[in-house]
Amino acid sequence: MLRLSKISLVVTAMLAFNAAAHAATTADTTQANIASRMQGLNRFYTSHSLDDLHSTVYTLVSSLNFGTIKPQDYVARRREIVQAWATVLAAIQAAYPKNFDPNNMNDLPTDCVMPPGGNYPCGVRPSDISDAAVRAHYVSAIATNEAKLQRVQLYHQVQVLDMVAMAGLEVNLREFRERRAPPDTAALDDILRDAGLTHARIVRVRSMY
């Protein structure tokens, strides 16, 4: 699993790739950039496809156009990008599989389902089981195990998006810190709370201000 520090480097590289284009712009396009990149999230609300959420997570970090943002607009622009990331993070929180605990062995799939009774080997084809009751129980167990596998896969896919999103937000907030933008903690906290983020996440984000 990728660590947050490594993902931050990737996100920073993505941001640097867009720096030249931003410098050549004469108008502050930050608001328009944010709206454009949030289109993937808007599609996600309908499609529930992580591909749509993915497009927002991986492009939102390049929304800020510091080549043209005036210092007096730093607070407003920071609120806007935090609002965007908070909305994305709320969608990510909701995308995790419900009632799933990766640390609970009962929630994890097995590599090979064992038929009941001990008379058949692990992974035997259901059609090779003559006893109808045993076969039915085995087919049900296979389906349950497959559902667990899908939940594990979904969990890890969302977890990666979560890590990239948090890294992207950290990169954007660091840019404001480096430019000595005025503090705005109370308003930013309100944005995070209003988005429905967990207390633990709000604490993590607050450390990035």
Buried (B, 14 or more C-beta within 10 A) or exposed (E): EEEBEEBBEBBBEBBEEBEEEBEEEEEBBBBEBBEBBBEBBEBBEEEEEBEBBBBBBBBBBBBBBBBBBEEEBBBEBBBBBBBBBBBBBBBBBEBBBEEBEBEEEEBBBEEEBBBBEEEBEEEBEEEEBEBEEBBEBBBEBBEEBEEBBEBBEBBEBBBBBBBBBBBBBBBBBBBBEEEEBEEBEEEBBEBBEEBBBEEEBBEBBEEBB
